[in-house]
């Protein structure tokens, strides 16, 4: 595919976009960070100076073209600048999940052969030092926050500000070198390497070029009319492709402002203060927000609760239609306007979503009830289907064509096709270059014509062109009677309830479905306090009979809903249990992006699955867990297994053998 005219005009790399923005948007805010309760602001001209100083400092430190530089920490402007500084000197930034255990971090640093790392604070420094013996190529580490590091050996350890100072001091010496390296960058140059979440095995290094990132950013900004006036909140992991495309790709293409919260605990407060116009969150964030809303309404007065329920019922009826500009009666509009004055407006303000013009959710399928809740408030929330290998964008919802049962139409520049097996394939300017050091996986994922296998099963609707995703291709199966098994469909319905944090459904090849449930400690704990139920731990609360009764009610309501879908009615849950621990990435049960690792869960809790299917009423189990300091331990529990009511469905469709 030919390079675009933008590339030939000199905008063929992220550093080139920074040079443009420092002139075109010189005095406009580019980054904000909240520190000690005060928002600090840097303009695009400031950012160019910061990046140039660091780039010169990296050259002074011995960074060569083609080197890999690990970037580890929370969302901080200085770490975003580090990625662009690395690109500026011809190096390749490799963002790493900052909550990774030392062993996970070691794998990434060893696999890519990182000579350098730029980290946030002492915690990340300690993790790298713990595994440094395995990293034979590793040479220098740069840290942002000096607290706690004064007595460390600084032969290979350097403070971020000092590296910048050394860069400024050597400006005359190294500027020609920096300019020469920047001038070499083109669309083919590697922009970033991001590691997959490793749902089914070791994470793979996805190599993305400047062409991948810039073309995807340009097309998506034009699609949603994103301009320099947007405000976004950067709070998702920097190692995730979504954050990179929003906080680097789109931000540098459009010139909008990226805001970094003070810390995860203040994120909701910071969100309200910024009031972003462009907002992205995975389903778990929207689920958490909804849980907090429902908890607050349970504590509200009877009159407020009645008013909330009444107006939300009306919002669900007409809100999405009003949002999409469809015909709605005058009386319904008037009632919605009153609801907006008393309920929807204040609620959006509390959530920090008042100014959202474009909102997206992706990463996992969102429950239709959760999706409808936000759209009924008048929030333009849309679904996006993407992958790291696609530079995010595969399909998107156009304004006015938003539906909860599809993931939209092909994004600009994207082609789709469905294989005979039902697997979705795509081709686009954003398609990754390769998996680093893994030609076999590259060849099995991307063919010679550039078509990429998504691993998801779905179909394109005739007439509308919308893509419907059924489930992960490897997770979709058949029940013993031949009916379709799609666990995510049922799990998302369960997670609509604020009391349910996570659900894992089993049933492939079996005569019935069973489920593991994780309760939401905040929501159920609040409910327990209101009902005078004493508990001292998650395990004790999860095993309480009244909690089991409550969850059983949710499961049976979901079964009633699932029974209405003739194709998937066989996925009703016959038996369930509430797990004695939360599924945790540190224990290997989930990825760092909160995706369930089904195979690992099936192996780890095989005794519980056996109990669900052999009719046991109780099962005693012992499970290994990882503590915050990295130590291993065990927790023991005796779990109660419950039967749930299932519903008969007339004329249920059975999948062809």
Secondary structure, DSSP 4 states (H G I P E B T S, - for coil): -PPPHHHHTT--SHHHHHHHHHHHTTTSEEEEEEETTEEEEEEHHHHHHHHHHHHHHHHHHTPPTT-EEEEESSS-HHHHHHHHHHHHTT-EEEEE-TT--HHHHHHHHHHHT-SEEEESSHHHHHHHHHTGGG-TT--EEEES--TT-TTS--SSEEEHHHHHHHHHHTHHHHHHHHHHHHHH--TTSEEEEEE---SSSS--EEEEEHHHHHHHHHHHHHHHT--TT-EEEE-S-TTSHHHHIIIIIIHHHH--EEEE-S-GGGHHHHHHHH--SEEE--HHHHHHHHHHHHHHHHHS-HHHHHHHHHHHHHHHHHHHHHHTT----HHHHHHHHHHIIIIIHHHHHHHT-TT-SEEEE-SSPPPHHHHHHHHHTT--EEEEEEEGGGTEEEEEPPTT---TT---EEPTT-EEEE-TTSEEEEE-TT--SEETT-HHHHHHHB-TT--EEEEEEEEEPTTT--EEEEEETTT-EE-TTS-EE-HHHHHHHHTTSTTEEEEEEE-TTSSSEEEEEEE-HHHHHHHHHHTT---SSHHHHHT-HHHHHHHHHHHHHHHHHHTT-TTTGGG-EEEEEE-SS---GGGTSB-TT--B-HHHHHHHTHHHHHHHHHT-SEEEEEEEEE-TTS-EEEEEEEEEEEE------TT------
